[in-house]
Every structure is written in C-alpha cells, then in structure tokens.
Amino acid sequence: MRNPQIDYAAVFRALPGMVALLTPDLVYVDANDDFVRLAGRTREELVGRYIFDVFPENPGEPAAAGMRETRASMLRTVATGERDTMALLRYDIEDPQRPGVWQEHYWSPVNAPVLGPDGQVALIVHRVEEVTELIRAFGGPGGDSRSRVLEAELYTRARELQEVNERLRRAHAREREVALALQAAMLPTPDPTGQHAAAVRYRPAVGALNVCGDWYDLADLPGGNLAVAVGDVVGHGLAAAGVMGQLRSALSAACRVADGPAQALEALGLYARSVEGAESTTAVATFIAWDDHTITYSSAGHPPPALVGPDGTVTFLDQATDPPLAARPEHLSRPQARTPYVEGSTLVLYTDGLIERRSESIDTGLDRLADSLARHQRSDPETLADALLTDLLPSAGNTDDTVLIAIRL
C-alpha cells in the first residue's frame, strides 16, 4: 500500500541521475534536481514546454540524428506501452548563456511508460545518463592514437546497433501488418445467427504477433441448425496460423456434409495427417438442433465446452472426448454424445489459454470458469465474453493464445 508518510515528489526530486517526466505529446511535466542541474535549464524553463523547443538539434551537425531518434523512441514508448532503451547518442546542447554556441554531449537514454487507470500511457519517464566525459577520456588531451580509435569504434558500433534496431522494428511492423491481414481473412466476424446472439473473442499471447493457431467457426447446417467449433494448433505465429487456416476451412466444410460432429472430426483427423504442423491439434465441434433443443458434440483432446443454464447451473460437455488430431497411428471412429438444453441457456466454447495455468491443475481452471459463468449467466453473450476474459486471464497478460465463443440458445 502507498505510505502516506513518504513525500514521493521529494523522492523524485532527489533521485540520482537525470530523470524527467513528459506527457505523451512530449511536453515536460517535471524534472528532478540532477536533470535541472546537468541540463543547464531551470525547472521553469522546462515544465510545460515541448522537449525539442527546449533542446533543439544543433544546426551545425546536419548528419546528427539525435532529435529524430529521441522522438522516435519516445513515441514508440507511447504506442507500445513498453520501455525503449536507446543506443549511445550524440545530442549537442546550446549554451544557455551564449546563444548559438553548442556544447558537444553524449547520452545513454531510456524511455519508460507510466500507465494510467485506463491502461494507456499517461507519462513518459525519460532517464538519461551523460557519458560525455567517458567518451572524452578515450580521446581527450593526453590520449594516444589507440584511445582515439577505441572512442571512434565505440561510437560507431553504437550507431550501427541503433540502425540494426531500426531495421528490425520496420521488419516487425511489416510482419505485423501481414499478421493482421491474415487474422482478418481467417477469423472473420461471425455471420448473424438469427435470434440467437453470439460473441467471439480472440486474444494472442503477450509478446506474440496478432495471430495464433487458435480458431473458431460457426457453420449453418441443413434444416437451419448450427455447427459451432473451436480448435488449437500447437505453436504460435505465422506458421501456426497457416496450419490453423487449413484446418478451420476443412472442418467448416466437413461439418456441412457430415452426419454429426464425430464424423466431421474423423474427416479432419485424416486430413491433418497430410498437413505439416497439424499433428496434436485439438478441436471440439458441436451441432445445435434448435427444434429439439439438443447439442451433439465430439472432442479431439480439447477442453470441454460449458453449458450454463438460466438458473446458473454449469455443465461441462465431457462425455465424448478422444485424442487430438493425427495422434493415433490407426484410424478409429470418434465418440459422440448428445445433451438437451433449456431455452435461455448459453453455450461457451474456448481454447486452453482461458483456463490453463502452469502452476495449477486443469480442474482448478475449470472450477474458475464455472464460477465465473454462474455469476454472469444472466448477461448477454457480448457482456459475458468480456466478463470471462476479465475474470480468467492474468492481469499481466495471457501467456497463451485464447479464443472464446459464447452463443445464447
């Protein structure tokens, strides 16, 4: 808990090293005593002003990129909500007593986010360590030619590192664009399901691209019934997403012609043997018959769907479970089960990222899911889906991909 006896403003002012706070628009909010002293600016000259109005770039160094790189680093911190460490940087400072006279300086900057209650970046912590004297020690008065060479190499390697990081960021941005386009193509918004409201949620693991091997599908069946399925390919990233796309399409087609979900998964299992990377994929398929209020289901090693009734009773559909796709050397028929439902119930299918944690058994995760479903069973599918993600996913971010689909019956 916050200690009311600690003056955090005084602590900030006394922090060793140069530290400043800026808004996401790169305007100074505050600066500690070391920053004010070493930057040669009063606090009044800093607070409320745009950083590059206070510290413009040296016009006599047209090749210098200090301002551009500093701005890019800060804006990355705002956009990603993550700390950004910069390479060694030359950024000259104009002498406040002698306008037009620039003093050579070298810095080692770090920009870190401060998140607000809404999870967005509210402030940037800009910490800089001046290393000008260290650089000069290699090549200053009395320094030999070897020390000058070391100085030059140190600075050159730092600039090369910065350039490599920039290329990696651009490559990652391009890959992310591809990933987003792939996600939109493979996991489109589900078509309307008539009077039966449905909601889907898709959450990639923290640190992953915005695609994964998890998928969902809703397919219209003859007679006006509906097939709902989810699946989980082993792995993350574009390779797993490619396998996911093939399996999702195959299962969607199989559901439309199969006599039941077990037969659809049998066909998918045979197909998976010919798809590299599809081994050990899990999937569950459910066929909803609106007229007789029944759900027929079959699972290939996947966590069981949950059926929550209007009274809050939660039933896991776990009576027809078989090994994952292509996990057995021989082909065998898959099991299938049927259960009735009461109108107003909600069917929830999901992938293991919603319930599994490395430090606990799967039963603990299922109990947590059942408790959340019982508490929110009166909510519409959209509200229920959001509540489940809030209740079940770690606050620091999910470490596994998660797909969730909820449909009101």
N, C-alpha and C positions, 0 to 999 in steps of 0.2 A: 504493500500500500504506500501511497505517497506520504512522505513525512512532512507535516505542516511546519516543522521547525527548521527545515532546510530552505534557505533562500536560493532557489535554483537560478535566478537571474545573476546573483553574485557568483555562484559556481561557474556559470557560463563565462562571465567576465574574467574569471581567474584561470580559466583553462590554459594550460601551457601550449604554445604553438598558435599559429594564426587560424582562427575559425570565424566564419561569418555565416549569417542566415540570410537567405534570399527567397523571394516569392517565386512561384512557377514562371512569372514574367521576367525573372532575373533582376528584380529590384531589391536593394539591400533593406533588410528589416532590422538587423543588429550586427554588431561585430564585437569580438572580445578585445581585451586590452592589448594583447600581443599583436592582433591584426592591425589595430589602430596605430600602434607604435611603429611596427615594422613597415607598414604600407605608407607611412608618412602622411596620413589623412586623419582629420578629426572625425569623431562619430557623426557630427552634424553634417560633414561633407559626404558621408556615406549613406546614412539612413534616408530612405525614400527616393533614392536615385538609381537609375539603370546602371548596372555594373560597367558597361562599356562607355558610358558617358563619364564615369569617374576615372576609369582606366582605359583610355583609347589606345589603339595599336600605334606603335612607332611608325610614322610615315617614312622614316629614313631606312626602314628594313622591309622593303616590298616583298621579299621572299619569306618573311616570317609568317607563321600561321597560328600564332598564339591565340588571337581573339577568335578565329574561326573554330579552332579545336576546343577551346574552353566553352564556347557557346554550344557546340555540338554535344559535348559531354554533359552539360547541364540539362539540355533538352532531352537527351536520352534518359537521364535520371527521372525527369518528369513523365516521359512517355512510358517507361517500363516499371517505374517504382523500385528500381534496383540501384545499388551502389555502382558508381563508374569510376575506376581508377585510371588516371591518365599517365602517359609516359612522361619522362623528363621534358620540360617545356621551357623555351626561352620566351619571356614576355617582359619587354622593357617598360620601365615606369618613368613618367615625366616628373622632373624635379618640381615640387610644388612652389619652391622659391624662385625657380628660374624657368619660366615657361619656354618651351622649345628645346630644352636641354633634357636629353633622355639618358637614363642610367640603365646599364645592362644588368638584367636579372635572370636567374634560372630558378624554376619552381618544380615541385613534385606535388600535383594537386589530386584531391579525391573529392568527389561529389556524392553525397548520400541523401536519400529521401527521408522526410518526416511525413508520415501518413496521417490524414485527418480521420474523423469518425466515419466518413463515408468510404474509406479505403483509398481515396485519391491522394496524390502528393500535395501537401499543404505548404511545405517549406523545403528548401534545399540547404543541407549543411555543406558548406564549402570550406574544406580544410586544405591549407597549402603549407608546405614546408619549403622554405627558401634554401636552395643548395648552391647559391652563387659563390660563396666562399670556398665550398668544396671544389667546384669547377676551377676557380682561380688558383687553388692550391696546386693543381696539376700543372698549370701553365703560367702562373704569375711570376713576379720578379724572383730571380734565382732558380726558376725551374729550368731543367735541362730539356733537350730536344725530345727525349723519350717521354717525359711527362707531358709535353705538349701533344705528342702523338696519342698518348692514353686519353687525354682530355678530348681530343677530336674523335677518337674511336667511341668513347663513352657516349658522347652526344649523338654521333651518327647512328650507333646501334639503337639508342632510344627513339630516334626519329623513324628508323626502319621498323621498329616494333609498333609504333603508332600507325604507320602506313599499313602494316600487315593486319592490325586490328580493324582498321577501316575497311579493308578488302573483305575480311571475314564477316563484318557486320552487313556489308552490302550483299554478300552471298547468302547470308542467313535471311535477310529481308526478301531476296528473290525466292528462296526456298519456301519461306512462309507464305508468300503470295500463291505459289503453286499449291501449297498445302490447303489454303483457304478455298481455292477454286476446286480442288479435289473433294474437299469436305462438302461443299455446296452441291456438287454433282452426285456424290454417293449417298449423302444423307439429306435429301430434300425435306422440306416441311411436309408432314403427312397430309394426305387429302382429307377433306371433311368426312366424318363417319356418321352422317345423318344426325339423328337426335342424340347420339352418344358422344359426349365431349371427350377429347383425348388431349394429352400433353406429352411432349417429349423433351428431354434434357440431355445435353452432350457436354461432358467435361473432360478435356485431355489432362493427363498427369502434369503436375507442376514441372516446368522446365522442358516439356516436350513441345513439338510443333502442334498446331491446332488440328492435327489429325491423329487417329489411332486405329487400332484393329477392332474396336468395338462397333457394333452396328445395331440398328433397329429396322423393322419393316412392318407395314400394315398392308395387307393384300385383300382385295374383295374376292369373295368366293361365290360359286354358283348358289342361287337361292337367296342372295342378299346377305349372306353371313360374312364373317370377317376372320382373317388369319392375322395374328399378332406374333412377332418373333423378335428375339434379340440374340446376338452372338458375340463371341470374343475370340479374336485371333491372337496367338501368342506374339508378344513383341509390340514395338511402338514405331511411329514414324511412317515414312512414305512406303517402305516395303510392306509393312503390315497392312497399311491402308489399301495397297493394291490387291493383296490377297482378300481383304475384307470385301472389297467391291465385287470381286468374282463370286465369292460365296454368298453374299447378300442377294445378288441377282439370281444365282442358281436356286437358292431356297425360295425366293419370291415366285419364281416360275414353277418350282415343284409343288408349292402349296396350292397353286391354282388347278393342278391336274391330279393331285394325289387324293386317295380316299380318306386320308387322315394325316395328322401331324407326324405319326411314326413313319409312315411311308415316305413322307416328304423328307424327313431326316435320313432315312435309309438312302434315298437317291442322292442327297447332299454328301453323305459319307462316302459313297462310291466316287462321286465327282472329286471330293477333296483329295483322294489318293493320287490324282493326276496334277494337282496344283502344288507347286513347291512352296513350302512355308505354311501349308494349311493343316499339317498334322497337329493333333491335340487341340484343335479349335473346339470350343464349347458352344452350344446353341440350345435354345429351347423354342418350341413352336406351340402355339395354342390356337385352336379353332373355336370361335364363339358362335353358337347357334342361338339366334335371337328368339326364334319361335318357341323352342322348348326349354329355354333358359339353362343351357348346359355349356360347359367348357371341356373340350377334349384336348389333351396335351401330351407332349412327349419331350424328354430332355436328354441331350447328349452331354452329360457331365457338367451341366450348367446349374448355378444356384436356382432354387425353386421359385417360380412365380408366387406372389402373395395375393390372396383374395380376401378383401376386408368387407364385411357385411355392413348394412346400415346401422346395426347395433354395436359396431366396433369389434366384432369377433374377427380374428385374423386366422386364416387357414393357409398353410403353405402347400402348394401342389407338388408333392414329392413322391408320388406313388408310381411314377413311370420314368425312372432315371437309369441311364445306360452310360457307358464310357464315352469320352469325346470322339470327335470325328477322326477316322483313319487310325484309331488307337489299337484296333484289333487286327491281327493278320488275316482272319477269316471274316466273311460277311455273314452276319446274323440279323434276323428281324429285330427291330427295336420295340420296346414296350410302349403301351399307350394306355391312358386312363381317362375317365370322364367324371366330372363333378357337376352338381347342379349349383346355380347361384340364385340369389334373391334380387329382384329388380331394385336398383339403387345401390348395389354393391360396386366396388371398384377393383379392377384387376391391375396389378402392378408387376411389370417385368423390368429387370435391371441386370447389370453386369457386376462382377465381383468387387469392383472398385468401390461400390456403395457400402459394402458390409464387411469386407475382409481387412484385417489389420495384422501385421506381422507378429505382434506381441500377444495375440489372443486367438481363441478358437473361433471357428466359423459360427458355432452356436451362439456365442456372445453377440456377434454381429447380427444374426437373425433375430435374436431377442430384442436388440436395439431397434431394428426395423419394425418389428411387430408393435413395440411400444409406441413408436412414432406414428405408425398407421392408425392405431387405436385412438390416439389423441387428436388426429387431424382427419378422421374418417368423414366428417360432415363437410369438409372443404371440397370445392370444385377441383378437377384434375390439375389445372394450372397452379392453383394455390397449394395443393397437396404436393406437387412435384417440387416446388420451391422449398416447402417446409421440410421435406425429406432430405434434400441436399443440405439445408442449413443444419438439421439435427445430426446427420450422419457423417458428412465429410469433415475432415480435420480443419480447424480454423486456419492452420498454416498452409493449407492447400492439399489437395489429394495427391498421393504418391502413385496412384494407378488410374488408368482411364476409367471413366464412368459413363454409362448410358442408362437412361431411365425412361420408361414409358408408363403412363397411367391412363386408363380408359374407364369411364363410367358406364356401367352395364344397365 
